């Protein structure tokens, strides 16, 4: 039964790899993996090619130019636009996996992973199988599960409440009043998408944030920043970015958007908070198509009460409240990840390597560029340890289905 189930979910399953050991009345399927076991979905693990079709909204485009989002050893096709669409990015990931023979094992949730001191190996356990290996690469990343805030009266609200991970397009919200909670890149872009479908979106902006033009003087803001950082300190680059932004998009305080005291790049380095790159949302806020509200006090029926005392009616609420790491729920007894937030305790660029063959990728808060850097480091480090007598090096790629 185990073999048939695995064949149904994974066409690349090789039954000769497995041995069955019986302990008492239970049967445990043990699989020795000659290469590393990679745990996770997302671009860091490439399993995103199977789940992103249902986990991202239709109008999604990369916010950064393609040269900063490509993975090692394979650039984007030359005919792709500067900012590839969701469909183009998925096609790229699928082509990447095919080219390098990456074969994810789908519908397989890791429930526990721990190091066996007695045998000097890692034991990665799923519901029915235990994989034994020398190396484990944690690729679940910083976006493993949705953050759903607790808001007073949430259960009393009559309309739908959904996270952006479930949002596809604004067509079902036409002519409806929709409150988007969260003002990061996703929240801003969902508001714009709702406008394009003739909905009436409002945006909750509780904290200060940096909004920058997607491009400055015909160059991507991100690319310009990376170039300037080669020659100037971060505070000088931040000063330039804010000056140029003020010239191009004006004073955002008038729109209900206040800037933090720290500059955008310095804030990103210290807290991981990413600046918002405007793709057209500011124009909709200025025109009044998108209204801005402060924090929420409570929900009731179809009403939302804000901290400034205003009460407004809404038909639906969309939570653009981000994601978080869930590594500490299944990875046991390691000193690589913090119990507080599930991120490596060592800051970038040192957080990619732990002890006893444990690695992390996708946690650097540097996007796909940081992922590519960590991928090369991990591959080189494992290659230095590799025994040439082990002829069939094949990493096993486990995919969490709910990620």
Beta strands, then each sheet from edge to edge (+ up, - down):
strand 1: 18-23
strand 2: 26-32
strand 3: 37-39
strand 4: 104-105
strand 5: 112-116
strand 6: 121-125
strand 7: 129-133
strand 8: 136-138
strand 9: 145-146
strand 10: 160-163
strand 11: 177-181
strand 12: 200-204
strand 13: 211-213
strand 14: 215-216
strand 15: 219-220
strand 16: 276-278
strand 17: 291-293
strand 18: 296-300
strand 19: 303-306
strand 20: 311-313
strand 21: 316-319
strand 22: 323-324
strand 23: 358-360
strand 24: 396-398
sheet 1: 1+ 2- 7- 6+ 5-
sheet 2: 4+ 24+ 3+ 8+ 23+
sheet 3: 9+ 22-
sheet 4: 10+ 21+ 11+ 12+ 17+
sheet 5: 13+ 16+
sheet 6: 14+ 15-
sheet 7: 18+ 19- 20+
end
